[in-house]
Amino acid sequence: MPDDRNRTEYLNMYARTHYKRVPLNLKFDEYEALKEAADACNEPVNTYIKKAINERIQKQKH
């Protein structure tokens, strides 16, 4: 299965060069509140966080 390994290596290299990981530590109750809010919007937590960040950035620009 060298093709799978090459694909995985390529995807890992792409991620390293195009993305910056940002660790986020939350207390369990904070995460549960976040998860409930994301679920209420039918979004994954990651998408919900990214949208919240982008909204705040846009507000600061104006």
Summary of the structure (lengths in Angstrom):
residues: 62
radius of gyration: 16.5
end to end distance: 52.0
largest distance: 52.0
contacts: 105
relative contact order: 0.07
helix: 76%
strand: 0%
